[in-house]
Amino acid sequence: MRYAFIQDNQHIWPVRRLCSTLEVHHSGYYVWLKQPTSKTERKRQQLSGLIKQFWLESGGVYGYRKI
């Protein structure tokens, strides 16, 4: 969770400052970046994309039960 926050905000603040503020080591952050995406995470991203596509095709009307 902390590493994802750093990744999202690295264009605003330096990585070392973010790591220091969140009390994580910058080398740990870079190791986290190099890790490949897990099979579960890839599947989750694929499903999220499909759900969003169905929702957009419905005109934003369908809720979670219909999707």
N, C-alpha and C positions, 0 to 999 in steps of 0.2 A: 504494500500500500504506500509506504513512504517512497519507495523507488519510483513508482508510477507517478507520484506527485512531482518528484524531481524531474522526471522525463517530460511531464506536461509543462513545467515552468522553467526549463533550462534556457529558453530563449529570452527570458526576462531577467534572471539572476544567474550568476556563475554557479556551476555545479558544486564546486568546493564549498561555497557559502551555504547553499541549500543543504548539503550533506552535514555541514557543521551545525546548522540550525536544527536539523531533524535528528541529530546525534547518531548518524550512520557514517561509516567510513567510505570515502569516495571510491576506493578500490572495490568494495562490495557492490557499489552501484554499477561499476563498469563490468563486473562479472555477471551481474543480473542482466545487463543489456545484451551480453553475448550469448546467453542461454537461448536455445531454440524454443519456439512456442510449443507447448504440450499439445498432444492429440486432443485432449479434452477442451482446451482453450480454442483450438482451431474449429472444432465442432460447434462450440458455443457461439463463436463469431459468425459461422455460417448460418446457424439457426436464427440469430438476431437479425441478420440481413434478410432472410426469408420472411420473418415476422414483419419487419418494417416494410418490405415490399408489398405484402398482402394488405397491410394497414393502409398504405398509400393508394393501392388499387381500389380499396373500398371507399376512398375519399375521406379517410380518417373517421369513418363512422363505426366500423367494427370494433368491438371491445375484445378483451382477452378470451371470453367464452367462444365467440364465433371464430376467432383466429385459431 
